């Protein structure tokens, strides 16, 4: 049964408060030279709340661990679960954890050494779960010393066989779960070849209460691993990606752990692991592990053999008579996951949707299998129907977050995401899920910024979402990442075009401070750089056109960005583009829209009085290119310039009177019902011109614009006009005797047209429909 889509509810008040508090550490802690301390009178001893606060600070400040010192006073704070994976921690920073009743500790990819182990051992009374992924450096440190740590703890001799070292590594007598991944327990020194296995034995043997052991991707000789027999309570053993030379010999040691319920023998990343006599190996496991209910043999040939006849019995030789709760069969040769009568209730593979989704859930810690499962999900989403897309979405996001540094996971996950976000269930994706998607895609974009497949997938996903409505919580970060894409000199045109389109979409639907953010992050300079490059190549393509469009949007009623355009030689580039591509209507409209924004800034209008620009605009007033758009923008530019009065007109040719006469002639030519390629978010600059009684041509343009927009797009612009006080100003225009008769009539028409309207739909709606993620994810 498919998982129901969750209600589109906001985050809980507690979660929102935690986010605010974490972003403002000084609200509850003071910073000193040796770190942070809680403010006087503040206590965080509630374990659940303190654990949540810890996790929030970890996610916010992963690169700066100075906040850990907040926890050093265990009388005021109390944590039980600690995840510091991928953090740069040392023994000194870990000391802050001492004194806390920590039950779960994850130190994956933390580059630990022997001194850190001493701190871990101070948590021994309460520690139940310890995870050390990428333990290569730690184990080499222990092996390299040639001896184990001095200690005050020695197990009773009768508990161990004489052949084991009596020292320990972890003094954690209550530990139930131990994960050590990517460690090398072999010594290249032939004189001391067994020292690595001595360390492994010293790690495991004292842990009498261990029930879960994960040694995946470690290098050691299982035939020397006699210590498994000492782990009397071991229920789960993970040996995935461990190079097992002789499986039959290895099983003799593995099967000494008689209580095992789960055994993972899944294969390595490079290729499927092939073992001799697979059926005999499986039969040996079944015969010697009577409590086994879960077996993972993915990416191996252990299930390759087929039964000779389909008699309704078990389809995997060696597992006859065994009914497992779980069986891992992903990426096995001969596709055993597609057979009938599999001897398990739950199976991972690619035979159906349930197998793929289970693989996504099971293999969060196995990057190669997770990538494979995501690729199979991608193909299913692309060519078939996935019923439980809600669960698929959540599992993809969990996998991408958990493996944020793995490029293949990110590429495969983002490819599968694309078909969910643009599919039939796109409207069911909640706001919280969209926020997770955006943050994880930004993480992937930043981590793998040089990979073109990664960038293409991320940008196509962004195109399938209504970004402007979902980006307010991270708009600066999003804009900066998109800027990095578009300014790259080596970026391929398609990716650059997607980046510019996304930036333009965001720019045309934000206001005020957010438009300033574009300027502060160098958007004007970036777009001008693209335009210069295209001019040098004599190319007028979509990238050129959208670059002008974006600058048009971010200069709208944003004087600072207009100044940036002027200060970066933008006017000269305008003339160069006009001269080199005079017949491109899209380009001309976008450039004239930008010039109109500059004309709205009083202190910049004098820049347009120089350099022959007014002669250019005079010619364009009479243009019929792109309908009325070019002519309309040219008259608009002159409306602002002439409204400054005769004293501001500092050139002899053309004269102000001549320009105003041609403005009126141009306006009278335009059909009042002309459809427009423009999107006003405010009528402020136009309404200011209604007061220009001494410049009737400018007033004429302003009233004509309002009449046209409220007639052709009443649902959008009538409400905007009312909300900005436009009707009152029109009353003033009608009542003033200086107003032209034609203008007075247009003003009355505007009043008659006023009605409520609707907002423009998302312009990115169809972009993702025109694009596809490549089938070859590794390209």
N, C-alpha and C positions, 0 to 999 in steps of 0.2 A: 504493500500500500504506500502510495506516495506521501511524503511529508507535506503537511499543509504549510502554505506560506504564512509567516508570522504577521501579526497585526503591525501596521505602519505606525508604531508608537514611538514617542521620543525616548531618549535614554532616561534612566531613573534619576531622581534628584540626587541620590547618593553618588552615582557615577559622575554626574555633572559637577558636583561640588568637589569631588576628588580631582577632576581635571583642572579646575580653577586653582585649587590649593597647590597642586604640583607645579603649575606654571608660576606660582608666586611663593617660593620657598620662604621668603622673608616674612610671610604672614604667620608662620608658626615656628620658625627657627632663626637663630642669629648665627652669622658667619664669623669665625675667629681664624687666627693664623693656622690653627691645627685642625680646622674643619668646622662642621656645624654643631650647634647644640639647640635643643628645644627651648623655646621661650619659657620663662618662669610661669608656672601655673598650668602648663599644658602637659597632658598625659595621654599616651596612645596605647594603653594596655589592653584594649579589646582586641583579641587575636585576629578575628575576621576583618575588622576595619584596618588594622595595622598591616595585615598581609596584602590587602587591596591597595593600600597606600604605597607599600613597598613595590608592588608590581607596576603601579602607575609611574613611580619615580624611575624605575628601571627602564621602562619604555620611553620615557621622556629624556632621560639623561644617560643613555647607555655609553656615551663616549667620555663622560666625566663622572667618575665614581666618588667624588668628594662628598656627595650627599650621604654615603654610607655611614659617616660619622654621626649622623642623627641618631643611629641605633645603638651607640656605644653604652648608653645608660639603660640597662635592661630593667631597671626599676620603673622607668617611664615609658618604655616601649616593649612590645611583646610580639615576636614574629615566629611562625611555625613553618612557613613554606618560603624557600628562597630560590629564585632563579636568577643566576648571574651569567648565563651563557653568552658567549661572544663579548664579554667585558674584560677590560684590562685590569685585572685584580692581582694583588700580591698579598703576602702574608700580613703586612701592616694593615691593609684595608680590610682584610678578612677578620682581623681582631675585633672589629665592631660587632661581629656576630656572636662572639663568645658571651655566654650568660643567657642566651635565648634558648627556649625549648624547641629547637629546630627539628622537625621531623623529616622534611624533604629538602634536599640540597642538590641543585643542578649547577655544575661548574664546567659545562661543555665548552670547549674551545677557549679556555681561559689561560692557556700557557702556564700551567702550574709547575711548581718545583717542590723539592722535599720540605722546604719551610712551610708551604701551604698545607701539606699533609699534617704537620704538627698542629696547625690550627683546627683542621677538620677533626682531629682526634680529641680536641677539647669539647667537641659537641657530642661525644660518644654516648652519653647517657640517654639521649632522646632520639638520635638519628636513626630513621628507619629506611630512608631511601637516599642513595648517593649516585649521581650521574656524572661521569667524567668522559665526555666525548673528546676525541682527538687527544688521547693520553700519551702520544708518542714522546713528547718532551719529558713528561714526568717519569715514565718508565725508564727512559734512557738515563735520566739523572740518578735514579736508584741503582741501575745496573752499573753505571760509570763509577760510582763510589766504591764498588768492590765489596761493600758490606751493607747490611741493613741498619736502620736507625737504632741507637742505644735506647733502651726502654726499661721501664720499671715493671712492665707487665710480661709475665711468661706463662703461657698455658701449662696446665698440668701435663706432665710428661706422658701420663697414661692415655691422654686424649689423642695423641699423635703417634704415628709410627716413627721410628728413629730416622728414617730416610728423609723426613721433612725438617726444614729449618724451624727452630722454635721461636724465632723472632716474628714480629708482625709488621705490617705496613699500616693498616687501619685498625685502630683500637675502637671498634664499634660493635660491641657484643650483641646489641639488639637489632643490628642491621638486617632488613628483610630483602631489600632490593639493591643490587649493585650493577651499574652499567659502566663498562670500560671499553671504549671503542677506539679503533685506529692506533693501537699500541703495538710495539715491536718487542716481543719477548724472546728475541734470539740475539746472541752476541757473536759478532764476526770474529772475535778473538778465539782461535782454536784452543788455546790453553784454558779458556774459561767459557766454553761453549754452553755450559748448563746454567750460567748465572741468571739468564733471563727467566728460565723456568723456575729457578729458586725464588726469584722475586714474585712470579705468578703464584707459586705455592704459598709464599708468605702473605700474599694478599688474601688468598681464599681460605686457607685452612683454619684460621681463627674465627671465621664468620660462621659459627655453628647454626645460627638461626636463619641463614640465608635461604630464601624461597625463590628468588628471581635473580638470574645471572645472565647478563648480556655481554658477550665478548666479540660482538660482530666487528668484522674488518680488522681483527687483530692477527698478528703473525706469531704462531707458536706451533709446536708439534703436539698434536692431540694424543699421539701415542705415548708421550711422556707425561700426560696430564692425569696422573694417578689420583690427584687430590680431589677429583670429583666424587670419589667414593666416600670422602670424609664429610661431604655436604649432605648430611642425612635428611635434611628437610627441604632439599631443592625440588621445586615443582615446575620451574620454567627455565629452559636453557636456550639461549639464542647464539648460534654459531654461524649466522649468515655472513657471507663473503669471507669466510675463513678458508684458506687453501687446504683442503683435505686431500692428501695424496692417495692414500689407500682407505677408502670408506669402510671396507669390511674390518680392517684393523682398528680404525678410529672408533667404530661403533662398540668395540669391546670395552673401551674406556667410558664412552658416553653412556652406555646402558648400565653402568655401575650405579648411576643415580636412579635407583629403582622407583622412587616416588614421582618421577617426572610425569607431568600432565601435558606440558607443551614443549615441543622440540622444533627448533628452526634450523634447517640445513640449507636454506635458500642460497642461490648461486651468487657469483661475483659479478661486478659491473661490466667487466670487459667482454665476457662471453658466457654462454651457458656452460655450467660445470658438468662434465661427463664423467660418470663413474662406472667401473666395471660391475657386472652382475647386479643391475639395479633391483630386479625382483627379489633376489636373495637378501639384499640390504634391507628392503622394506619388510620382508618377512622376519628378519632378525630383530628389527625394531619392535614389531608387533609381538613377537614371542618373548622379548626380554623387558619390555616396558608395559606391564599390564594395566597401568593407570593412565596411559596416554590417551588424551581426548583431542589433542590439537597438534597438527603436524604441518610444517611449511617446507615444501620442496620446490618452490618456485625457482625458475631459471636453472633447473637441473634436469638430467635425463632420467631421474629415478622413477618417473611415471610414464616413461616412453613406451614400455612394452604394453601390448594389447592382449586381451583374452582371445583365445582362438575361436571361440563361439560365443555369440550373444545369447545367453540363456537366462537373462534377467538377473544374473548375479553381479558381483563386483567387477568393475571394468578396469581395475588397476591391479595387475598381478603383484602379489606380496601383501596386499591389504585385505585379502579375502577374510570374511568373518569379522571384520572390524568396522564399526560404525562410529566415525569421529564427529565431534562437534564442529571442528574446523579443519580444512585442508587447503593449503596454499599451492596453486597450480599456475600462477601467472608466468607467462613466457617460457613454458615448458615445450620441448620439441614434440611434434606429433599432436599438439593441441588436445591434451587429455581433458582440459576444462570443458570441451564441447561434447564429451561422451555422455551417454546415458548411464544411470545407476551409479553415480559417483558416491563413494562411501563416506559422505559427510553431509551435515545439515547446512553448513555454510562453506562456500568455496570462493577463493579469489582466482580470477582469470579474466578472459575477454569474451567468454561464451555468451554473456547476456548482461543487461544493465546492472542487475543485482551483484554479479561477480565484480564488475568494474568499480562500482561504488564501494563495495566492501574492501577492494584493494586500496582505494584512496584512503579509507579510514585506517586500515591495518598498517600501511607502509609509510606512515608519516616520517619515520626515522630511517627509512631505506630509500635514499635519493634515486637510485637507478630504477627500482621497482615503482616508486611513486611517479617518476617521469613516464615510464611505460604505461601505467594506468591512466595518466592524464592524456597521453597520446591516443589511447584507445577510446577514452571518453570524447576527445576532440573529433575523432572520426565518426563516432556514433551520433554526436550532436550535428555533425555536418551532413550526414547522409541518411540518418534514421531518426526515430523519435525517442527522446529520453523523457520518461514520465515524471520522475522525481527530480526535477531541475532545482528545486529548493535545496534538497540535500546535496546535490552535485555542486551547487554554488558554494555552500558552506564548506564542503570538503576541499574544494579547490582553494578557497581563501585560507583555510587552516594549513593546507600543505605549503602554500606560497609563503605564509608568514613563518612557518617553522623552518623552512629551508631558504631563507631570504638571500643567502649568498650563492646558491646553486643556480647557475645560468640556465641549465636545461629544464629544471623544475619551473623556473619563472617563464621561460619561453612556452613550454607546453601548457602550463596553467593559464597564461594570458590568452593563448590561442583558444582554449576551451571556453574561457570566460566570454570571448567575443560572441559566440553563438548563443549564449544564454542572454547576454545583455541586449542583443538585437532581435531576439526571438519572440515567440508569441507570449511569453511570460514576462516581458520586459517591464510592464506596468506593475507587476506584482512584487518586483524587487523593492524592498523597503529602503527608507532613507538611511537607516543605520547600515544596511548592507552596502548601499552605494558609497557611503563614506569609507567603509572598510576597503572596498574595491579601489577607490581613488588613492588611498594611502598606500596600499600594497603595490599598486602600479607605479606610484611615484618612487617607492623603495626600489623596485626592480629597475626603473629608469635610471636612478642614481647609481645603483650598484653595477649596472652593466651598460653604461652610457656609450660605449664604443661598439656595441653589438647591433648591427642594423636590423636583424630579425627581431630582437628584443624591442628596439625603438618602434619598429613598424607595428608590432602587436599592441604595444601600449597606446600608441596614438590612435589606432583603429578602434580600440576599446573606448578611448575618450570620445571619439566621434560618435559612438553609439549611445552615449549618455547625454543627458541634458546638463552639461557642465556648469553653465552659469548659475543654475539653481542649486547645485550641489557643491560648490567650490568655495563658499565664503569662509569656511574654517581653515582653508589652506591656500587661498588664492595667490599669495606672494610666492610660496614655494612652487606652485604649479606654473605660474608665469615664468619664474626663473628657469625651471627645467625646460619649458618649451622654447625659451629664448636660447638656451644652450644648444638646442637642436637646430634652430634656424640659422644661427650665425656661423656654424661650422663650415669651413671652406671645402671640406671633403664629403659633406653629406650628400646622399643621393637625392635627386630632385623630388621623387615621390614623398620621401620622409620629410624633406624640407617643406613641401607644399602642405602636407597634413599639419605640420607644426604651425605654419602661418595661418592656415584656415582656422585652427583651434584658437590661436591667439586673437584672430579677428572676431570670431564668434563671441569670445569672452569680452573683448573690448567693446563690442556694440551693445552689450547688455549690462554694463556696469556703469556706475556713476562716481563723481567726485573723487574721493580718496583713492578708489580702486583704479581710476584712470591715471591718477598721479603715480601710482605704483608702477604702471607700465613705463612711464617716463623715467622714474628713478632707477629702474632695472635696465635701462638702455634700449628700450624698444625702438625709439626714433632712430638712434644710431644704427641699430641692427637692420631695420628696414631700408635705410638709406644705403647701407653697405650692400644689401642684396640688389638694390636698384642700380648702383654703380657697376656691380658685376654684370648684370644683364645688359646694361648699356654698352659695356666693353665688348660683350659677346654679340651685340646687335640682336638680342632676343627680347621679344615682348611676349612673355608667356603668362600663365596663371600666377606664378610666383610674383612676377612684377606687378600685375594688376592687384592682387590681394595685399601686397605690401603697401601700396598707396591707399587701399581701402582701410587697412588697419590704422594707418596714420590718420586718416580722415576720422575714424571712430575715436581714437584716443586723444585727438586734439579738440573734440567737440566740447565747447564751454570749459576748456582746460588750458588756460593761458600759458602755464609753465611748459606744457608740452609743445604749444605753438612756438614758444621762444626757443625750445630745443631744436625744433625743425629749422628755424631761421639761422640759428647759431651754427648749425652743421651743414651749411651751404645747400639747404633744401630748395631754395628758390631757383638756384642755378640748375639743379637737377630737374626741376619742373620744366624749365625752358628746354633743357636737353631732350627730355622725353617727348615734349610737344613737337620739337623739331624732327626727332628721329622717327617717331611713330604718330604722325598727325591723324591717321585714319582709324585708330583703335578707339572705338566709342566707349568701351568699358573703362579703359585706362583714362581717357579724357574726363569721364564723369567722376571717377574717383579723385583725380588730381584737382578738379575744380571744386569738389566738395571740401577738400582740405584747404584750398585757397579761401573758400568761404568762411571756414573756421578762423583762419588767420585774420580775415577782414573784420571779424567780430571783436578782436582785441584792439582797443583804441590805440595803445602805444606802439602796436606793430603795423598799423595801417600806413604809416609813412614809408615803411619798407616797400609797400606795393606801389608807391608813387614814383619809385625810381626804377631804373633798369628796363625801361620800355614795357613794363608789365601792363600799364593801362591801355596801351595800344593793342596788346594781345587780348585783353579782356573785351575791348570794344569789338574786335573782330568776332570773338566767340559769342557776344550777345546776339548776333544774327545767325549763329549756327543752328542747323536743323538736325545735327547729329544726335543720336540717342533720344529721339523725340524732342522734348523741351528741356531735358535735364541740363545740358551744357549751357544753353542760353539762360535758363533759370538761375543757375549758379553764378554766371557772369553778372547778371543784373543784381543778384543778391550782394555780390562783392561791392558793386558800385553803390548800392543802397546804403551800406554802412559808411563808405568813404564820403559820399556826397552829404550824408546826414551830419557830418562834422562841421559843415558850413563852408562858406566861400573862403574864409581865412585859412582853412586847412588845406585848400587846393593849391599846391605849390608848383604846379607845372603849367606851361603855356599851351601845350597841345597833348591831348585834346582838351578843350575847355570844359568847365563844369556844366555849363548850359547845354553844350552840344551833347555831352554824355547823358544828361537827364532827358533830353528830347529822344534820344535813341533808346533809352530805357523804357519810356512810355510806349514807343512804337513796338518794341519787342514784346512787352506785356500784352498789348492789344492783339498780337498775333496768336497768343497761346490759347488753345481750346480749354475752357474751364473744367472740362471733365477728363483732362489728361491723367492717365495713370502714372504713378511716380515710382522711382527707384531710390527712395529716401526713407529714413526712419528717425523722426524727431522724438527725442526723449523729453524735451522741454521747448516751450515756445518763447522763453525769455528774450533772446536776441530779437526775434521778430516783433514781440510786443513792445519792445523799446522803440522800434521804428514807427509805431502807431502815433507816437508823440511828435514825430518830425513834421510838423505843420509847415515849416519853412522849406521843406524838401518834398514836394508832393509826389515826385517820382518814387522816392524811397517808401513813402507811406502807401502809395499805390501797390508796390511790390508786396509789402507786408500784408495788406488786406487781401490781395489776390491769392497769396500763399495760403492764408487761413481759409478762404472760401473754397479753394481747390481741395485742400486736405479734408475739410469737414464734409465736403460733398462726396468725394470719391471713397474716403475711409472714415465714415461717420462713427463707426463703432470704436475706432482707435483714438480719434483726435477731438471729437466733440467734448468728451469728458475731460481730456487734458486741457482744453481751452477754458472750460468752466473752472477747473481746479486752480488755474493760475491767474484768475481774475481777468480773463480776456474779454468777457462780455461787458464788464464795466468800462474798459478802455474803448471798446467799440461804440458804446453809448456816447463817450466823449468825442470820438471821431465824427459821429453822425451829427452831433449838436454844434460842432464848431463851423462857423461860416467860411473858414479858409479851406475846408475839405472839398476836393473835386467831386462833382456830381457822380461820376462813375465810381469813385471810391465809396461815396455814401451809399450807393445802391448795393455795392458788394458787401459792405458792412451789414446791411439789413439782411442780405441773403445768408450770411454766416449765422446770424441770430436765428433765422428760420430753420436752419439745418441742424441745430444743436440737438443731440440725443446721446444716449449712452452707447458705449462700444466695448470691444474686447481687445486683449493684448495680442501681439504678433506671436505666431507659433515659433517653436525652436528651429532656427535655421540649420542646425546640424542634423535634423531629423533624418534626412535621406542620404547623408554623406556615406555612412557606414554601409548602406544598402548597395552603394556603387563599388565597394571595395571588398576584397576577400583576403583572409589570412592564407598564406601559401600552404599548400599541402605538405611540402617538405619543410618541417619545422627547423631543421638544422642548417638550412641554407644560409 
